[in-house]
């Protein structure tokens, strides 16, 4: 499913970012533009209202919608999960970030193991309009904002509280969404730092995006795609290493696993020379 306007501009932005080797750049042109103060206030208000009765009720409704919709919307999604995850209590899940609904295969994976799944989201997503904004604000979201105080004090407290209840948390270490981009991108360290700090494993995932011959109705320059979620070997922190050493090691292992999964899925060596094929389903005219 392709969502959003100006998809060709997004592709041009991706191409430009690849050329500049800026693999975590924002490429969506219509994201809300907010000041640092507005972002901080958004996140502060989110947590202020989080445990109020009304918010808890809305959260139950939003989660119910997601629980019902996930099996339907991922009907054609294959989950390649060679190793059972049933013995994992709490964990951080990492995956490539390629679609507004790329959380759905991960949600289905969590549902298979009867796990509640939380999602780390960018602060500006709290301002998205319509039903997407409703879901962003009211499913099990954990907003992040570029504040040293928040990232160093408040966010770890929220993560720890959730992980102590044996839940899973999705963190996209590629940071920004790149629509239908097939390749795994260099990873940011945040997910691995928090995994090391909380002493929880990383459930390493990579989604392969396959083309179909069916056109997108709203975006005829794209064919529809189908997804295959590859669940890769779980990455555990080493008790003999420091938090910083563990974070770096886990980050390196995760990138290599995603790289190997890409090369196995597409039978291509990973490089970062942009071609139109890099954007799954794209029919350039």
C-alpha positions in Angstrom: 0.0 0.0 0.0 1.4 3.4 -1.0 0.3 6.3 1.1 1.0 10.0 0.6 1.4 12.5 -2.2 4.5 13.5 -4.1 5.9 10.0 -4.3 8.1 10.9 -7.2 9.6 13.7 -5.1 10.2 11.1 -2.4 12.2 8.9 -4.8 14.2 12.0 -5.9 14.9 12.8 -2.3 16.0 9.2 -1.6 18.3 9.3 -4.7 19.8 12.5 -3.5 20.3 11.2 0.0 22.0 8.1 -1.3 24.4 10.1 -3.4 25.2 12.2 -0.4 25.6 9.1 1.8 23.0 10.5 4.2 21.1 7.3 4.8 19.1 8.5 7.8 17.8 11.7 6.1 14.2 12.7 6.1 12.7 12.3 2.6 9.0 12.8 3.1 8.1 16.3 2.0 4.9 16.7 3.9 5.8 15.8 7.4 4.8 18.4 10.1 7.4 21.1 10.6 7.7 21.9 14.3 10.0 23.9 16.6 12.0 22.2 19.3 9.7 23.7 21.9 6.6 22.4 20.1 8.1 19.0 19.9 8.9 18.9 23.6 5.4 20.1 24.5 3.9 17.4 22.2 5.8 14.7 24.0 5.2 16.2 27.4 1.4 16.3 26.8 1.4 12.8 25.5 2.9 11.4 28.7 0.8 13.7 30.9 -2.4 12.3 29.4 -1.1 8.7 28.9 -2.4 7.2 32.1 -5.7 9.1 32.3 -8.9 7.1 32.1 -10.0 8.6 28.7 -6.6 7.9 27.1 -6.6 4.3 28.4 -10.0 3.7 26.9 -9.0 5.2 23.6 -5.8 3.0 23.7 -8.0 -0.1 24.2 -10.1 0.9 21.1 -7.0 1.6 19.0 -5.3 -1.6 20.0 -8.5 -3.5 19.3 -8.6 -2.0 15.8 -4.9 -3.0 15.3 -5.4 -6.5 16.6 -8.4 -7.1 14.3 -6.8 -5.4 11.3 -3.3 -6.9 11.5 -4.2 -10.5 10.4 -6.4 -9.1 7.6 -3.9 -6.6 6.3 -1.0 -9.1 6.5 -2.9 -12.0 4.9 -0.4 -12.1 2.0 2.6 -11.4 4.2 4.9 -14.4 4.8 6.8 -14.7 8.1 10.0 -16.6 7.8 10.7 -17.4 11.4 13.1 -20.4 11.7 13.8 -20.1 15.4 11.1 -19.9 18.1 11.0 -16.8 20.2 8.7 -18.2 22.8 11.4 -18.2 25.5 12.0 -14.4 25.1 10.3 -12.3 27.7 11.2 -8.7 27.0 13.0 -7.6 23.9 13.7 -4.8 21.4 12.7 -5.5 17.8 14.6 -3.8 14.9 13.6 -3.8 11.3 14.1 -1.8 8.1 11.7 1.1 7.8 10.1 1.2 4.4 6.3 1.9 4.7 3.9 3.6 7.0 2.4 0.2 7.9 5.6 -1.8 8.2 4.7 -2.3 11.8 2.0 -4.8 10.8 4.3 -7.8 10.1 6.0 -7.2 13.4 2.7 -6.9 15.1 1.6 -10.2 13.7 4.9 -11.8 14.8 4.3 -10.5 18.3 0.7 -11.7 18.3 1.9 -15.2 17.4 3.8 -15.2 20.7 1.0 -13.4 22.7 3.2 -10.4 23.2 2.2 -6.8 23.6 4.1 -4.7 21.1 5.1 -1.0 21.6 6.4 1.3 18.9 9.0 4.0 19.2 7.9 6.9 17.0 9.2 10.3 16.0 7.6 13.2 18.0 6.1 14.8 14.8 4.0 11.7 14.2 1.8 12.8 17.1 0.7 15.7 14.8 -0.3 13.6 11.8 -3.9 14.2 10.7 -6.9 11.9 10.3 -6.9 8.2 11.2 -3.2 7.8 10.8 -2.6 10.4 13.5 -5.3 8.8 15.7 -3.5 5.5 15.5 -0.1 7.1 16.1 -1.3 8.8 19.2 -3.3 6.0 20.7 -1.7 2.6 19.9 1.1 1.6 22.1 3.4 4.4 21.0 6.6 5.7 22.7 7.5 9.1 21.2 11.1 10.3 21.0 12.3 13.9 20.6 15.7 15.4 20.1 16.3 16.4 23.8 19.4 15.2 25.7 17.4 15.3 28.9 14.5 13.3 27.5 16.7 10.7 25.7 19.0 10.3 28.8 16.4 10.4 31.6 12.7 10.2 30.6 12.9 7.8 27.7 14.9 5.1 29.5 12.4 5.3 32.4 9.5 4.7 30.0 11.3 1.9 28.2 12.3 0.1 31.4 8.7 0.3 32.8 7.4 -1.4 29.6 10.2 -4.0 29.4 9.8 -5.0 33.0 6.2 -6.1 32.0 7.7 -8.6 29.5 6.7 -6.6 26.4 8.5 -6.1 23.1 9.4 -2.7 21.7 10.0 -1.8 18.1 12.8 0.7 17.4 13.6 1.5 13.7 17.4 2.0 13.8 17.4 3.4 10.2 15.4 6.3 11.8 13.5 7.7 8.8 11.0 6.1 6.6 12.1 5.5 3.0 9.2 4.4 0.9 9.7 1.0 -0.6 13.5 1.2 -0.4 14.7 -2.4 -0.5 18.2 -2.0 0.9 19.1 -2.2 4.6 20.6 1.2 5.6 23.3 2.0 8.1 21.9 1.8 11.6 21.8 4.4 14.4 23.0 3.3 17.8 20.0 4.2 20.0 18.2 0.8 19.9 21.4 -1.0 20.8 22.3 1.4 23.6 19.0 0.9 25.2 19.1 -2.9 24.7 22.5 -3.0 26.4 21.4 -0.6 29.1 18.2 -2.6 29.9 20.0 -6.0 29.3 17.5 -7.2 26.8 18.0 -9.0 23.5 17.5 -7.6 20.0 15.0 -9.5 17.8 16.6 -8.8 14.4 14.3 -8.6 11.4 14.5 -7.7 7.8 11.6 -7.4 5.4 12.0 -8.4 1.8 9.7 -6.5 -0.6 8.6 -8.4 -3.7 6.9 -6.8 -6.8 3.6 -8.0 -8.1 2.0 -7.2 -11.5 -1.0 -5.4 -9.9 -1.1 -1.6 -10.1 -1.7 0.6 -7.2 -5.1 2.3 -7.8 -4.1 5.7 -6.3 -0.5 5.6 -7.5 -0.4 4.0 -11.0 3.3 4.6 -11.2 3.7 1.8 -8.6 2.8 -1.9 -8.7 1.5 -3.4 -5.5 4.1 -5.3 -3.5 4.1 -8.2 -1.0 6.3 -8.5 2.1 8.3 -11.4 3.6 9.4 -10.8 7.2 12.7 -12.6 7.8 13.3 -13.1 11.5 17.0 -13.3 11.9 19.1 -14.8 14.8 18.4 -13.0 18.1 21.3 -10.8 19.4 22.0 -11.0 23.1 24.1 -8.6 25.2 27.4 -9.9 26.4 27.6 -9.7 30.2 31.4 -9.3 30.0 31.2 -6.1 28.0 30.3 -2.6 29.0 27.1 -0.9 27.9 28.9 1.1 25.2 30.9 -2.0 24.0 27.7 -4.1 23.9 25.8 -1.4 22.0 28.5 -1.2 19.4 28.8 -5.0 19.0 25.0 -5.5 18.8 24.7 -2.8 16.2 27.5 -4.3 14.1 26.0 -7.8 14.3 22.5 -6.5 13.4 23.7 -4.6 10.3 25.6 -7.6 9.1 22.6 -9.9 9.6 20.3 -7.5 7.7 22.9 -7.2 4.9 23.2 -11.0 4.6 19.4 -11.3 4.6 19.2 -8.7 1.8 21.8 -10.5 -0.3 20.1 -13.9 0.2 16.7 -12.6 -0.6 17.6 -10.6 -3.7 20.7 -12.5 -4.9 22.5 -9.2 -5.1 25.6 -7.9 -3.3 24.7 -4.9 -1.2 26.0 -1.6 -2.5 24.7 1.9 -2.3 24.6 2.9 -5.9 21.1 4.1 -6.5 18.9 2.5 -9.3 15.2 2.6 -9.8 15.1 -1.1 -8.8 15.9 0.0 -5.3 12.4 1.3 -5.0 10.1 -1.8 -4.9 7.2 -1.7 -7.3 8.3 1.5 -9.0 7.4 1.9 -12.7 9.3 4.8 -14.1 7.7 6.5 -17.1 
